[in-house]
Amino acid sequence: MSEQATILVVDDDREIVGAIAAALEREGYQVLRAYDGMEALDQAVHPNLRLILMDVMMPRLDGLSAVLRIRERRNLPIIVLSAKSEESDKVLGLSMGADDYVTKPFGIQELVARVRSQLRRYTSLGDVNTVPAGLIVSGRLAYDPDSRALTADGEPVKLTNIETGIVDLLMRNLGRVFPAEEIYRRVWGEEAWSSENTVMVHIRRIREKIELNPREPDYLKVVWGIGYKMEKK
């Protein structure tokens, strides 16, 4: 289904629109183009539209204002593109209705991966209000505590026993920071002696399996000097 999906790319820089469109078309997507917020509103009513890539700084109508107005009519994934990388800017974008926030400059392949991820999540989960009882959901991730099974974008994530133990602890406590020593005691079941490197290696392996960009994780994050947490989204 995703191969036939129609995607709207909105940016006042025509070269950026062209580069993104070319990459998406190589993946089999249909692409609509707009170069300001008002054009985006006109294109957003297209019946086959399944996702929007929206720049923030544009003439006539800025991207976030366009997102707000589109949200009044359509419930589909919107990825915001912005040169602003401050945490407050990301929070603002997400709070105004964006599903993901990508800072410029970005890698085209990572952007395509994020598009694919949002489309899979949208088509597999549908209405986010119909989450099965007991399932712990954070953005792209869903964890079933009963079966101790983790999925990302609806696809099963293969974890070792130790990795599953770490994921179980962090997903059951979204947003809570755990020191490496506490993670080690809870997961390994023994006292932690020089455990920081051991835990760090397993955290890195989990990131490689669940993050779109493990070097800039969206979910499994380090809180410097304190420990690790699974972000609540």
C-alpha positions, -999 to +999 in steps of 0.1 A: +000+000+000+028+024+009+043+021-025+012+037-040+009+064-013+007+100-023+030+124-004+029+162-004+063+180-002+061+216+009+092+239+009+099+274-006+132+261-018+125+244-051+158+225-051+150+209-018+115+199-030+130+185-062+156+164-043+131+150-018+105+143-046+131+124-066+141+102-037+105+095-028+096+087-064+125+062-066+108+044-037+075+042-057+056+070-040+035+096-059+046+131-051+026+164-049+046+197-046+039+230-030+061+260-024+043+279+004+017+274+031-013+285+010-004+261-018-001+234+008-037+240+019-049+236-016-030+204-022-039+189+013-075+181+001-062+156-025-081+123-018-051+100-022-028+121+001-013+099+029+015+121+043+029+156+043+064+169+046+062+205+057+089+232+059+084+258+087+097+291+073+077+299+041+061+330+025+023+337+026+016+312+053+042+295+075+044+258+079+031+255+115+001+276+108-006+254+077-003+223+099-029+237+123-053+244+095-047+210+078-053+193+111-088+208+112-097+188+081-073+158+078-059+132+101-027+120+084+010+120+093+028+153+090+066+156+092+079+191+099+112+202+083+130+230+100+164+247+103+156+254+140+171+226+161+164+239+197+144+216+219+117+243+223+112+245+186+107+207+184+082+208+212+063+236+196+061+218+162+049+186+178+024+204+200+009+221+170+001+188+154+033+174+137+040+137+140+077+140+136+103+169+134+134+167+112+161+194+114+180+208+084+203+198+070+191+162+069+201+130+050+176+122+022+177+085+031+170+091+067+141+113+057+127+086+034+131+061+063+110+084+085+084+087+058+082+049+055+080+046+093+051+071+096+032+055+068+036+020+083+025+033+117-005+051+103-017+022+082-010-005+109-023+013+140-049+035+123-068+055+150-043+060+179-072+058+203-078+021+195-047+008+213-052-028+226-055-030+264-022-035+282-001-024+252+024+003+260+028+027+231+054+055+226+054+069+191+067+043+167+072+017+195+047-007+210+055-031+239+033-060+251+044-067+288+026-100+288+044-115+258+075-092+264+073-084+226+084-051+211+074-038+177+086-007+158+063+006+131+043-026+136+073-048+128+087-072+154+120-063+170+143-092+177+159-088+211+182-109+232+170-118+268+191-091+283+179-065+258+143-076+264+149-071+302+162-035+296+133-027+272+108-042+297+121-020+325+122+012+305+089+008+286+071+000+318+085+033+332+083+057+302+101+090+309+118+078+341+156+079+342+174+048+355+211+049+365+232+022+348+238+005+382+201+002+388+194-012+353+222-038+359+208-048+393+173-052+380+180-069+347+211-090+355+198-097+391+231-092+408+251-063+423+266-038+399+304-036+398+318-015+370+285-020+352+284+013+331+302-001+301+282-033+300+249-015+301+261+011+276+269-017+251+234-032+253+218+002+251+237+009+219+226-025+204+189-017+213+192+017+196+205+001+164+173-021+163+147+006+172+160+040+162+158+055+127+191+072+134+209+055+163+234+084+166+205+108+173+180+086+191+143+097+194+135+071+221+163+055+241+181+085+254+210+091+278+206+117+305+242+127+310+255+120+345+223+103+356+214+073+334+190+062+306+153+065+298+128+056+272+112+088+259+074+091+262+058+102+230 
